[in-house]
Amino acid sequence: MALPADPVINDSVTITFTKDIVPILQTYCYGTGGQKCHVSDTNLGASGDFTTCSGLISKVNNGSLEARVFDPAGGMPPSYSLSPQELTDTALQTLELWVAQGTNCD
């Protein structure tokens, strides 16, 4: 699976769920091959359906996105993932800016 193109990340860019966050989630969080993670029909018991903006926002609001993804010791993506196991700096910055901008669901 190809990694999403790196967008230009700066405070003047409005990050949206549909345009900017979904491609990151598709690459790192939904699973690939037989793995299904963070989708409605997960087969790995992943906590949270990230195919909807509200599903991911619940993880922002309870602090688990920060603890599991933004913290290098958080363990996401997991080592057993068939998807890339480390977010690019751009993907991480995009997620962080999306949260800082108020989690736009457009």
Phi, psi and omega in degrees: 000132180284144176286149178296150177297144180282114177283165174284123183251115171202169186296343181276351179268128176273120181271130179239154180300307186295312186281320190250323186274318181304315178300325177294314180297319179299322182285317190251338194241336184276345182092168180213160183061229180278352180279135174231108181238148175047040172230168185297329181250045181305140175249008179243007179072023181298138181276113176104136175260109183265013176281349175242148179299318181297328178296321179283323180299327178299327178284330174294312185293328181267002175087356184285332176297314178298314183290322186268331186248313184286330177277122181304336179271004185288340175086013178240136352295153183287158182295336180275358182296139173278347174277173176307141186260002177218128178291143173292160177301321180295318178298316179295316179297322178296314177299315181297318179292323177302316178294314181298329180276357175103017175058064178295123183267006178296000000 
